[in-house]
Amino acid sequence: MRLARIAHPEGVAFVSVEGDGADATVAEIADHPFGTPNFTGRRWPLADVRLLAPILPTKIIAVGRNYADHAQEMGNEVPAEPMIFLKPSTTVIGPNAAIRLPKASSRVDFEGELAVVIGQPVKNVPASRAAQAVLGYTIANDVSARDLQKSDGQWGRAKGFDTFCPLGPWIETQVDPSDLALRSEVDGQVKQDARTSALVHKIPDLIEFISSVMTLLPGDTILTGTPAGVGPITDGQQVSITIEGIGTLTNPVQNA
């Protein structure tokens, strides 16, 4: 099932996306998408609604240096344990919403990533049962002010500007995340081309590790790391991240 969040003529709703292309429709889900969806019976053509970020997490937990080739391109070692940091919920935007480049930074990079959306509260969950905690998977762009990341020595400001976490276009609940193609393009030029099988710390291990630190709540989102090929984005460009079995997340870039 593809779970999305939309703006429609009467408000905002969670929906299930059915079909593809011009014939795709969305079926409204009552209340929230967790557990067994309860459908209201209302539906719209996908073309007549606007896709929003598919979830508004209470927290976004990102994993640094989780592809060996990215760690190498940044001149870093691969950490023995997952390196985690937080992005504020105010970084989240949806498909086609603009990434705003802050005046405080002269170098902002895109980072295409597979994202895990948690479906139930979990604490200290073992890797063997981690899949039971997952609602599904979506696409993320861990936008980063690279110059501030280096100068600050910690990543809160560099990763935390408003609009620095595009998510979407929807949450895919039935995809196997272990070996998916990930491709990032800037203005149609391929910049990242990798597979999720190259993750150093695999998704079940990430959920076990993170849930040993903090309780994960429904909707919380884990950004699993980015492969090699990250680079700067500038005003007027467009970033598209495609993950096999999920779809494509596209966002324009604008000066703040």
C-alpha positions as CSV (number, residue, x, y, z in Angstrom):
1,M,0.0,0.0,0.0
2,R,1.1,3.5,-0.8
3,L,0.2,5.9,2.1
4,A,0.2,9.6,1.4
5,R,-1.0,12.8,2.9
6,I,-2.8,15.3,0.7
7,A,-4.4,18.7,0.5
8,H,-7.8,18.4,-1.2
9,P,-10.6,21.0,-1.8
10,E,-12.0,20.5,1.7
11,G,-8.8,20.2,3.8
12,V,-6.0,17.7,4.5
13,A,-6.2,13.9,4.8
14,F,-4.3,10.7,4.8
15,V,-5.0,8.5,1.8
16,S,-4.1,5.3,0.0
17,V,-2.8,5.9,-3.5
18,E,-4.2,3.4,-6.0
19,G,-3.2,2.9,-9.6
20,D,-0.5,4.7,-11.6
21,G,0.0,7.6,-14.0
22,A,-3.0,9.6,-15.2
23,D,-5.5,7.0,-13.8
24,A,-4.2,7.1,-10.2
25,T,-6.7,7.9,-7.5
26,V,-6.5,8.4,-3.8
27,A,-8.9,6.9,-1.2
28,E,-9.3,8.9,2.1
29,I,-8.3,7.2,5.4
30,A,-10.1,8.3,8.5
31,D,-8.0,9.7,11.3
32,H,-4.5,8.2,10.8
33,P,-2.7,5.6,8.7
34,F,-1.4,3.4,11.6
35,G,-2.8,-0.1,12.1
36,T,-5.6,-1.2,9.8
37,P,-6.7,1.8,7.7
38,N,-10.4,2.8,8.1
39,F,-11.6,4.3,4.8
40,T,-14.2,7.0,4.6
41,G,-15.4,6.1,1.1
42,R,-14.3,9.5,-0.3
43,R,-11.8,9.5,-3.2
44,W,-10.3,11.9,-5.7
45,P,-8.1,11.6,-8.8
46,L,-4.5,12.0,-7.8
47,A,-4.1,14.8,-10.3
48,D,-6.8,16.9,-8.5
49,V,-5.0,16.9,-5.1
50,R,-1.6,18.1,-3.8
51,L,0.8,15.7,-2.2
52,L,2.2,16.9,1.1
53,A,4.9,15.3,3.2
54,P,3.5,11.9,3.9
55,I,4.1,12.1,7.6
56,L,4.8,14.8,10.2
57,P,7.2,13.0,12.6
58,T,7.7,14.0,16.2
59,K,11.4,13.5,15.6
60,I,13.7,12.7,12.7
61,I,16.7,10.6,13.5
62,A,19.3,10.6,10.9
63,V,22.3,8.3,10.5
64,G,25.7,9.7,9.5
65,R,28.4,8.0,7.4
66,N,26.3,4.9,6.8
67,Y,27.7,4.2,3.3
68,A,31.4,3.6,3.2
69,D,31.9,5.4,-0.1
70,H,30.3,8.6,1.4
71,A,32.4,8.4,4.5
72,Q,35.5,8.1,2.3
73,E,34.5,11.1,0.0
74,M,34.1,13.2,3.2
75,G,37.5,12.1,4.5
76,N,36.0,10.2,7.4
77,E,36.1,6.6,8.9
78,V,33.1,4.4,9.0
79,P,31.9,4.4,12.6
80,A,31.8,1.1,14.5
81,E,28.3,2.0,15.8
82,P,25.6,4.1,14.1
83,M,26.3,7.8,14.3
84,I,22.9,9.4,14.9
85,F,21.7,13.0,15.1
86,L,18.4,14.7,15.1
87,K,16.7,17.0,12.7
88,P,13.8,19.2,13.9
89,S,10.2,18.5,12.7
90,T,10.2,22.0,11.2
91,T,12.7,20.8,8.5
92,V,10.0,18.7,6.9
93,I,8.5,19.7,3.5
94,G,6.7,17.6,0.9
95,P,7.1,16.9,-2.8
96,N,7.5,20.0,-5.1
97,A,7.9,22.4,-2.1
98,A,11.0,24.6,-2.3
99,I,14.2,23.9,-0.4
100,R,15.1,27.4,0.9
101,L,18.8,28.3,1.0
102,P,19.6,30.2,4.1
103,K,21.7,33.4,4.0
104,A,23.9,32.1,6.7
105,S,25.4,29.4,4.5
106,S,27.4,29.6,1.3
107,R,27.4,25.8,0.6
108,V,24.2,23.7,0.9
109,D,24.3,20.1,-0.3
110,F,21.6,17.5,-1.2
111,E,21.8,14.0,0.3
112,G,19.4,11.4,-1.1
113,E,18.4,8.8,1.5
114,L,16.0,5.9,2.1
115,A,13.8,6.8,5.1
116,V,12.1,4.4,7.5
117,V,8.7,5.4,9.0
118,I,7.9,3.9,12.4
119,G,4.4,2.5,12.9
120,Q,4.1,1.8,16.6
121,P,5.7,2.8,19.9
122,V,8.9,0.8,20.5
123,K,11.7,0.8,23.1
124,N,14.6,-1.6,23.2
125,V,13.3,-3.6,20.3
126,P,15.7,-6.3,19.1
127,A,16.7,-6.4,15.4
128,S,14.9,-9.7,15.0
129,R,11.6,-7.9,15.7
130,A,12.4,-4.5,14.3
131,A,10.4,-5.0,11.1
132,Q,7.2,-5.3,13.2
133,A,7.7,-1.7,14.2
134,V,7.9,-0.3,10.7
135,L,4.9,1.3,8.9
136,G,6.8,1.6,5.6
137,Y,9.5,3.4,3.7
138,T,9.8,6.8,1.9
139,I,12.4,9.0,0.3
140,A,14.3,11.8,2.1
141,N,16.7,14.5,1.3
142,D,18.9,15.3,4.2
143,V,19.7,18.8,3.1
144,S,22.9,20.1,4.8
145,A,24.7,23.4,5.1
146,R,28.1,21.9,4.6
147,D,30.2,24.9,5.5
148,L,28.3,25.3,8.8
149,Q,28.6,21.6,9.5
150,K,32.4,22.0,9.3
151,S,32.7,25.2,11.2
152,D,30.3,24.5,14.0
153,G,31.7,21.1,14.9
154,Q,28.2,19.8,15.6
155,W,25.4,19.4,13.2
156,G,22.3,21.0,14.8
157,R,22.4,24.2,12.8
158,A,23.7,22.7,9.5
159,K,21.0,20.1,9.4
160,G,18.2,22.0,11.1
161,F,17.1,24.9,8.9
162,D,13.5,25.0,7.8
163,T,12.9,23.0,4.6
164,F,16.0,20.9,5.1
165,C,14.1,17.5,5.2
166,P,12.0,16.9,2.1
167,L,10.0,13.7,2.5
168,G,7.8,11.8,0.0
169,P,6.1,11.3,-2.3
170,W,4.4,8.6,-0.2
171,I,5.1,5.8,2.3
172,E,5.4,2.4,0.6
173,T,4.4,-0.4,3.1
174,Q,5.2,-3.5,1.0
175,V,8.7,-2.9,-0.3
176,D,11.7,-4.9,0.8
177,P,14.3,-2.2,1.6
178,S,17.4,-4.4,1.7
179,D,18.6,-3.9,-1.9
180,L,16.9,-1.0,-3.7
181,A,18.4,1.3,-6.3
182,L,18.9,4.9,-5.1
183,R,19.5,7.7,-7.6
184,S,19.8,11.4,-7.1
185,E,19.7,13.9,-9.9
186,V,20.2,17.7,-10.0
187,D,18.7,19.3,-13.1
188,G,18.6,15.9,-14.7
189,Q,22.2,15.1,-14.1
190,V,22.8,11.9,-12.1
191,K,24.9,12.6,-9.0
192,Q,24.3,9.6,-6.8
193,D,23.8,6.0,-8.0
194,A,23.9,3.3,-5.4
195,R,22.0,0.5,-3.7
196,T,20.7,0.2,-0.2
197,S,22.4,-3.1,0.2
198,A,25.6,-1.0,0.7
199,L,24.3,0.4,4.0
200,V,27.0,-0.3,6.7
201,H,24.5,-0.6,9.5
202,K,21.3,-2.3,8.2
203,I,17.8,-1.2,9.0
204,P,16.9,-3.7,11.7
205,D,20.2,-2.9,13.5
206,L,19.5,0.8,13.2
207,I,16.1,0.4,14.8
208,E,17.5,-1.7,17.6
209,F,20.3,0.8,18.3
210,I,18.1,3.9,18.1
211,S,15.3,2.4,20.2
212,S,17.9,1.5,22.9
213,V,18.5,5.3,23.2
214,M,15.1,6.8,22.7
215,T,11.5,5.6,22.5
216,L,10.3,5.6,18.9
217,L,6.7,6.8,18.3
218,P,4.4,6.3,15.4
219,G,5.4,8.5,12.5
220,D,9.0,9.0,13.7
221,T,11.3,8.8,10.7
222,I,14.8,7.4,10.4
223,L,17.1,8.7,7.6
224,T,19.4,5.7,6.9
225,G,22.3,7.6,5.4
226,T,23.5,8.8,2.0
227,P,25.8,7.3,-0.5
228,A,28.7,9.0,-2.3
229,G,28.0,11.8,-4.8
230,V,26.6,14.5,-2.5
231,G,27.1,18.0,-3.8
232,P,26.0,21.6,-3.7
233,I,22.6,23.0,-4.9
234,T,21.9,26.5,-5.9
235,D,19.0,28.8,-6.5
236,G,16.9,27.8,-9.5
237,Q,18.0,24.1,-9.5
238,Q,15.8,21.1,-9.0
239,V,16.7,17.9,-7.0
240,S,15.0,14.6,-7.8
241,I,15.7,11.5,-5.7
242,T,14.4,8.1,-7.0
243,I,14.3,4.9,-5.0
244,E,13.3,1.7,-6.6
245,G,9.9,0.4,-5.5
246,I,8.9,3.7,-3.9
247,G,9.0,6.5,-6.5
248,T,10.6,9.9,-7.0
249,L,10.8,12.9,-4.7
250,T,11.4,16.2,-6.5
251,N,12.0,19.7,-5.0
252,P,13.0,23.0,-6.5
253,V,15.7,25.1,-4.8
254,Q,15.3,28.8,-4.0
255,N,17.1,31.4,-2.1
256,A,15.5,32.2,1.3
